């Protein structure tokens, strides 16, 4: 990050001498400040929660108390001691929340973010105007987040001093910024809208995330489809802490047989998740819990639920496969994605991506990022079917939470064209209706 040139030092020449409500001038010196009600003073509960405590203070000012631990849990699944990235802060300042009293609100913010250099929407003039209009400013210097509640400035405006509510316990409360802190790298001017309570979640179906069949397996990928499943879209990117996968995104959780599932993505209409490790088989409850309520359905949990991940081209599902020697390419009709797709060649090795293949040896860690592959205990029992020509993979193992990789050689006598493609283990078989293009 370029923090030398692209820094907001709170100096500009945009504004004239116009005055607003919470503002006065004495000669060339002016002050803009919050006057109608105090900003709640909330101490951060861990050394790295200044970002969450400052959000809690800002929300509380607008009449919506939200505990800082709940704010952290929304993004990391648990109230873990972790810093908030600029991306998380921007999202938290532009999303829907349920406060500690059960009321819903939406916060919308204009942001200047010199941390990542992605937005420059707040000027010093905007800071002065916001404070004069009784809007506290979310403020971050190089290492710390606070709430800016007062500035002293000269015509221009050239802001010469700032005053904040600081959540850090050793400098807690209302205080002036020191000269080093006058370099702001993150600023947000916000408005809050009251919202009616959202509708309860409802589940249409629960499926294997690759096959879309109504069955799951331990440590395989699943999907929930329905309505009101989450307030907004979110993924586990940025929410993995110390290698642990999140169980809470946007306040949404999924329980499989009363065990927390690991969420990879949520949206109002779909959730993708990794089933927790379990030895249970048979019908089990799957429950979606959101801030607005919960919904439950039943799905079959099996030792294996083989699903081949696919691409959808020209109204047909094609197995997600790559040439092992050219992973920048995808296997499929040449015209599907010009320059990227090509048919498989007989005798070459392919890499395929599958879920639900069952136990590995040793067992893959539950709910954690994988640092190495975990092979299938007995890959000799796997049969890969190319349009009626069957072969065995040279390798099969879990490479990513919920995702297995198969390496397989295209048989020399495989039929050509878009051939039916399946993977079998014992009596279990992947979904039908999948093709693989062979030259």
Secondary structure, DSSP 8 states (H G I E B T S, - for coil): ---SSS-B-SEEEEE-S---TTEEEETTEEEEE--SS-------SSTT-HHHHHHHHHHHHTT----HHHHHHHHHSS-------HHHHHHHTSEEEE-TTS-EEEEEEEEEETTTT-EE---HHHHHHHHHTT--EEEE-SS-EEEEEEEEEETEEEEEEEEEEE--GGG-EEEE--GGGGSBSEEEEEEEEEE------EEEEEEETTT--SEEETT-EEEEEEESS-SS-EESTTT-BTTB--S-BTTBEEEETTEE-EEEEE-SSEEEEE-------EEEEEEEEETTEEEEEEEEEES---EE-EEEETTEEEE-EEETTBTT-EES-TTTTTTTEE-B-TT-EEEEEEE----BSS---TTB--SS-EEBTTGGGEEEEETTEEE--SEEEEEETTEEEEEEE--TT---EEEEEEEEETTEE--SSEEEEE-
